[in-house]
Amino acid sequence: MKKPKALITGIAGFAGSHLALELLGNNYELFGTVLYGESLANIQDIKKNVNLSRLNITNSSKVQTLIMKIRPDFIFHLAAFSSVGQSFANEELTYRSNILGSLNLLKANLHNRNLKKFIFISSSDCYGPQKNSRLAIKETAHLNPVSPYAISKAAAESICTYYYTHKKLPVIISRSFNHSGPKQSMNFVIPSFARQIAAIDKGKAKPIMKVGDLSPRRDFSDVRDIVRGYRQMAEKGKKGEIYNLSSNKAVSIEKVLDILLSFSGKKIKVIRDKKRVRKDDIPLLRGNNTKAVQEIGYEARYSLKTTLKDTLNYWREKV
């Protein structure tokens, strides 16, 4: 039986590299795009099994050429400017990458008759602060993006919906809540904490941690659960639908830090650094994943403690 062709944009990134492992383990022929000059460290062990192409998704003609060359059955669009915090200082780059890049991919697939599903990876940040924030957020909730990153993802979602409704492109949108694990960039809170603790444990840094606001509560999942959800969307998801991938739970950043500190044998002093406090941070984000559980069979297999321990061990090897 012929293997289905899957294309992952941003395959060398954090989630992209984990998705690559998930798809290779489920008998897909795998293609991936990486930026010019981008490190391949995250996929070093599997790159011989992947058909790689250097591509900037903001270049429409090159996107078109690549899609017509591969004619993938499934596209997982992960390539993006993905840092909420850094999006404030990089608005134009954020909008070009996340909006224009997504548009180019959608347009390029209008003539790809092999395409079965186009999985667009959006974000829970599109929801923003909700009026009734105590309730787990459903896919039908009003979108209230409050960062350039979130605005770009919400705009790209609208384009995806337009291409599904008016041009019959088989698009599915994943609103992924916070996820972490090995290989994640230090631009995100859990690896930032983990790297600092790893350096302290190895005697390479003083036993002092600088942190931002620890009060926000987030819905954290393991990246390995999330990418399995992406595959399940491709195989079982309904075209034109939006799915939350989340844990249905919210924990404070302070709780996450406490768990990570419990894995260290050192006595570490925590200091609040005003420079690390993010503008317009959302106090609480918790996703209702009922739809994904019922329609695609989504489930969490990794506990938060396991995710945090694996992330810390990754950084212990790196520092």
N, C-alpha and C positions, 0 to 999 in steps of 0.2 A: 504494500500500500504506500502511495506517495506521501511523503511528509508534507504537512502544511507549511507554507513560507510565512515567517513572522519577521517584521521589521520593527526594531526598537530604536527610536530616536533618543539620543542621549544615553547610549548603552554603557558608556564608561563611567557614568555618574553613580551616585549612591544607590538609588532604587533601581536604575537601569541594569547595574551589574548583578543585583540580586534577582531581577526578573529574568536576566539571561540564563542564570542557573536553573530557575524554575522551568523555563521553556525547554532548555536542553534536556532536562530530566523528564520531560513529557513528550519527547519525540517530535520536536519542531525543527525545521531547517531554519537556521537563524541568521539574520542580517542585522547590521547595526550601523548607526551614524555617530561620529565623534567630531568635535570641532577641530579645526586646524591647530596643531600645537598642543592639543589636550593630552594629558597623561593617560596612559592605558593601564596604570598600576592596578586598578580595581578589577580588571578583566585579564590580567596577565596569565592566569592559570587556564583560561578557557578561550583565549583569542584565536587559537588554532582551529577552534570549532565554530568560529563566527566569520561571516563574510563582512568585513569592515569597509566603510567608506568615510572619507573626510568630507564633511558637509557643513556649511552654515545655512540654516534653514531660512534665513532672511533673503537668500538668493533664489528667487522663484524659478529661474530657468534651470538651475542645477538641481533643484528639488524635483522639477518635472522630469528631467532626464533620468534621475536615479529611480524614480517610481516606475517609469515606463520600462526601465531596464530590468528591475526586479519583479514587478507586478505582484506584490505580496498579497497573501490571503488575509493576513491580519496586520494591523499597524497599532503599535503601542506608542503614543506620542508623549514622551517624557522630557524631551529636550526643552529647557526653559531657563530663564533667569529665576532662580528658585529661592533666593534669600529675601524674606520679608524685610528684615532690618536694613539690608543694603539697598533695597529698592527705592528708598526715599532719596538717596544720593545718586541713584542711577535710573531716573524715571524713563528717559528716552530709550536706553538700552533695554529696560524691562518691557516697555510697550512694543518695541520693535521685535524682540525675541519672542515674546509670549503671544502677541496678537498677530503681527504680520507673519511670523514664522508658522503659526497654526493655520492661518489663512492659506499660505502657500502650499502646505501639505494637503489641506482639504481640496483645493483647486486641482492639484496634481493628480488626485485620485478620481476625478470625475470620469476619466477614460480608462480607469483600471477595472476591467470587468471581472478580475479575480477577487476583488476585495469583498470579504465577508463581514468584517467588523473593523471599525476605526475606533480604538479606545483612547479617548482624550482624558489625560490625567489633570484634573482640576484640583481644587483645594478647599478645605473647610474654612479657610480665611475669607472666602467669598461671603459667608454668612455674616461675619462681623458681629458686633454686639447685638444681641436679641432682646426685645422688650421683656419677654418672660424667659430669662436666662436659666431658670432652674430646670426647665424641661429639656430633655434630650432633643436635639434639633433633627427634624425630619427633612426629607428632600424638598418638600413643598414650602419650606420656610422662606420668608422674604430675604433677599440678598441685600447686605449692607456692607460692602467692602470699604475698608478704611485705610488701606495702604496701596501704593502703586502696584505692588505684586498682586494683591487681591483684586484690584480694579482690572488688571490685565487678564487675569484668569476668568473673571466674570464676563468680560467683553469677548474673550475667546469662546466661552461657553455659548454665548448668544450667536456667534458665527457658526458654531457646530450645530446648534438647533436649527438655524436657517438652512444649512446645507442638508440636514436630514429632512426638514419639512418641504423645502422647495426644490431640492435637487436629488432627493431620494438616496443620499449617501448614508450607509449603515453605521451611523455614529452612536456610541454609548459614552456617557460622561461619568467619570469616577470623581466624586468629591471625597478625597482622601483626608482623613484627620491626621494629626501629628503621628509620625512613625519614626522609629530610630533603630539603631543596631550597628554592627561593625561596618566600617568604611564611610560613615557619614562625616561630612565636612565639619570643621570646628566652628563654622558660622552658625551652628545650631546648638541649642542649650545643653543637651545631654552629652554629646561628644566634647563640648567645651569643658564641662565639669569633669568628665572622665579623663581627659588629657591632663588637666591640672592635677588631679589626684594621682594619676600614674607617674607623673614627673616627681611629685612629692614622695611617693612610695619608693622611688628609685634613688632618692637623695639628690635629684637634679634641680629641685626647687625648694624654697622655704615652705614650711607648713602653714601657708596662708593662701586662702582662696578668695579671689575677687569675683563677686557676683552682682547681677542686676536685681530687678524686682522679683522676689520669690513668691509673691501672692497669686499670680494668675494660675488658673486651673485648666489643665489640658487633658484631652482624650488621647492617650498614648497607646500605640500599637507597635508590634514588632514588624519591621520591614518585610520579613519573610512571610508573615501572614498577609500583609498588604499585597505583595506581588502575586501570591497565590490567588488573591481576590481578582487581580487584573486578568489572570489567565481564565478564571471562572467566568468573568464578564464576557470574554471573547468566546467562550465555549457555550455558555448558557444564558447570557444576558439578552434582554429584549432591546432591539434597535430603537433609538430615540429616547431611551430611558436614562435616568440619573440614579446612581447608587452611592450612598454613603458607605465608606469603609472605615469602621471605627470599632471601639471596644465597648461602647455604651457606658463607660465610666470616665470620671474626671478626677485627676489628682493634682495637687498643687506642685509647683516647681520646687517648693521647699521640701515636700515629701520625697520627690525624686532625688534631690540632693542628699537628704538624710539616708536614703537607701544606699546610694553610692558611697557615702562616707562610712557606712557600716561595713563595707567590704575592705576598708583600709585599716592597717594596724597602727597608723600614725594618728596623733592628736592634731587635728587641723583646725585652724582659726578661720572663720568665714567673715569676710568684710564686704559691705555693700559699696559698689563702685557706681557713682552717678553716670559715668560714661557708658555703662552697660545697660542702662535703663532705656527701653525702646519707646519711641513715640507712639501714641495711640494704641497701646497694647490692649488686647481684648481680655477682660477679666475672666471669662469662662467660655470654654467651647467643649460641648459634649454632644456626640453624635448618636442618633438613633439608627442602628444598623438592621432593623427588622426586615426591611425590604431586601437587602442583600442576602440575609440569612435565608429568607423564604424562597427567593427567586433564583439565586445562583449557588446556594449551599455554603455561603461564606461562614467561616468559623475561626476563632482565635485559638492557636495551639501553643503560643508562647506567653508565659506570664511576664508581667512588668519586671519582676526581679531577675528573671532569666535574660531579658533584653538588656537590662542595665549591667548585669555581670558580664555578658558577652561583649558589650561595648567597652567596658573598662579593661577587660583582658586584651581586646584588640589594641587599645592604646598602650597597654603595658608592653606589648611587643614592638610598638612603633617608636616610643620615646627612648 
